[in-house]
């Protein structure tokens, strides 16, 4: 299969699963995971290169300096900081919904 991961292959996954050909199903699924992780890594590299270009930083600038400059000038957070913010928002929204539920069911 020369194409990276064709739509036809994705559609054929269900037929492999229905027909009981689990070996072929798992092989295609593994290829899909490898391709997806490759695409994600390439996307991350493109983002890092774009940030370096925007900030006019050299290619060999350490990542901690890159993160610090990206936050100071572009207000971009690291992944761990974004994850913390998202979890805080999720908890806040849940507490708000719980308070509304308790208020309406009195």
C-alpha positions in Angstrom: 0.0 0.0 0.0 1.8 3.1 -1.2 -0.7 5.7 0.0 -0.2 6.7 3.6 -3.6 5.7 4.8 -6.4 5.8 2.3 -10.1 6.4 3.0 -10.8 3.0 1.5 -8.5 1.3 4.1 -10.4 3.1 6.9 -13.7 2.0 5.4 -12.5 -1.6 5.1 -11.7 -1.8 8.8 -15.3 -2.4 9.7 -15.6 -5.2 7.1 -12.5 -6.9 8.4 -13.9 -6.7 11.9 -17.3 -8.1 10.8 -15.8 -10.9 8.8 -13.7 -12.1 11.8 -10.4 -11.3 10.2 -9.0 -9.8 13.4 -5.4 -10.2 12.3 -5.8 -7.9 9.3 -7.9 -5.5 11.4 -5.2 -5.2 14.0 -2.5 -4.8 11.4 -4.4 -1.9 9.7 -5.2 -0.3 13.1 -1.5 -0.4 14.1 -0.5 1.3 10.8 -3.1 4.0 11.5 -1.7 4.6 15.0 1.8 4.9 13.6 0.8 7.3 10.9 -1.3 9.4 13.4 1.6 9.7 15.8 3.9 10.6 12.9 1.5 13.4 11.8 1.2 14.7 15.4 5.0 14.9 15.8 5.3 16.7 12.5 2.6 19.1 13.5 4.4 19.8 16.8 7.6 20.4 14.9 5.9 22.9 12.5 4.4 24.8 15.5 7.8 25.0 17.2 9.4 26.2 14.0 6.7 28.8 13.5 7.1 30.1 17.1 10.9 30.3 16.6 10.3 32.1 13.4 7.8 34.6 14.8 10.1 35.3 17.8 13.2 35.4 15.6 15.0 32.8 17.7 17.9 30.7 16.5 17.3 27.0 15.8 19.6 26.0 18.7 17.8 28.0 21.3 17.0 25.8 24.4 13.4 24.8 24.8 13.0 26.4 28.2 14.0 29.8 26.7 11.6 29.2 23.8 8.7 28.4 26.2 9.5 31.5 28.3 9.7 33.8 25.3 6.5 32.2 23.8 4.6 32.9 27.0 6.0 36.4 27.5 5.5 37.7 24.0 2.7 35.5 22.5 0.9 34.3 25.7 1.3 30.7 24.6 1.3 28.2 27.4 3.1 24.9 27.6 1.0 21.7 27.2 1.2 21.0 31.0 0.0 24.5 31.8 -2.8 24.3 29.3 -3.8 20.9 30.8 -4.0 22.5 34.2 -6.1 25.4 33.0 -8.5 23.0 31.2 -8.9 20.8 34.2 -9.6 23.9 36.4 -12.2 25.1 33.9 -13.8 21.7 33.8 -14.0 21.5 37.6 -15.3 25.1 37.8 -18.1 24.3 35.2 -19.0 21.1 37.1 -19.3 23.0 40.4 -21.4 25.6 38.7 -23.7 23.0 37.3 -24.0 21.3 40.7 -24.9 24.6 42.4 -27.6 25.2 39.7 -28.9 21.7 40.2 -29.1 22.1 44.0 -30.7 25.5 43.7 -33.4 24.3 41.2 -34.3 21.2 43.2 -35.0 22.8 46.6 
